[in-house]
Amino acid sequence: MLGTEIKVLRKRLNYTATSFANKLGVSRPTLSEWERGITPISEEREKQIKQSLGFETCGDRADLHVHIDYLKLTFFDSLVD
């Protein structure tokens, strides 16, 4: 996962940078470094991000999960690897 992909994902999900960083369990500066391509996202961290967002990965497959937030249903597309 590239930093540009995580930024697009964050915007598609309507998260601010701060709230998205909190959701992922990282600091705001770390998220900023990922999005700007300064710091690469490790494979292990990518798996953690997908799990935090409701994706369970099994090999090449990402299963769809639903996130319910204040009576708003959000269906996630599969992430681009």
N, C-alpha and C positions, 0 to 999 in steps of 0.2 A: 504494500500500500504506500503510495506516494503522499507527500504532504499536501499537494494540490487536491488529491482525491479526498483527503480527510476534511479539507476546507469546504469542498463542494458538498460533501455529505453533511457537515455541520449546518451549512446554509439551507440545504434541502429539508433538514429536520427542524428548521427554525430555532436553533439554539444560538445564544450569544456565545462569544468565545469563553467567557467566564463560566457560564452555566454548563457548557459542553466539557470544559476542563474538569469541573466538579463531577460531572456524570462519569467521566473516564477515570477519575481518581488521580489526575495529574495537576500540576500547577499551570496557571495561565501562561507564564513564560515558556514552559515546556511545549504547550500546545502551539504557541506562536512560532517557536523554532521549528516544529514539525511542519506547520502550514507554509512557512517560508522556505522550507527545504534546507535549513541550516543543520538540523539534526535528523538523521534517518530514523524511520520507525522500524524497530526490530521485528522479526517474525513472531516472537513470543508476545511482544506488546500488541501486535496486530490482532493476534488471537484474543487477547484480553479486551481490546477495543470492541471486537465483534461480539464477544460475550456480554459486555456491558450494554451493548445496544440491542441485545435480544437475539443475536445470531449464535447458533451452536454450530460449530464447524465439525465436519466429519470427512476427512480426506479432502477431496476437491469440492465438496458439496456444502452449501450453507442453507440450513433450514429456515423457513420463514416463521417468525414469531410476532405476536401482536403486543404493542406497548399501549396501555391505556393510561391516559394522562388527563385528569379532570374531565372525564366523560367524553374525551376526544379520542377516537381510534386512529392510529397511524399504522399503515402497512408499509413495511420496508422492502425496497427492492434488494435483490442480492447485490453484495458488494463486488466491485471489480477487483480482481486479483492482479 
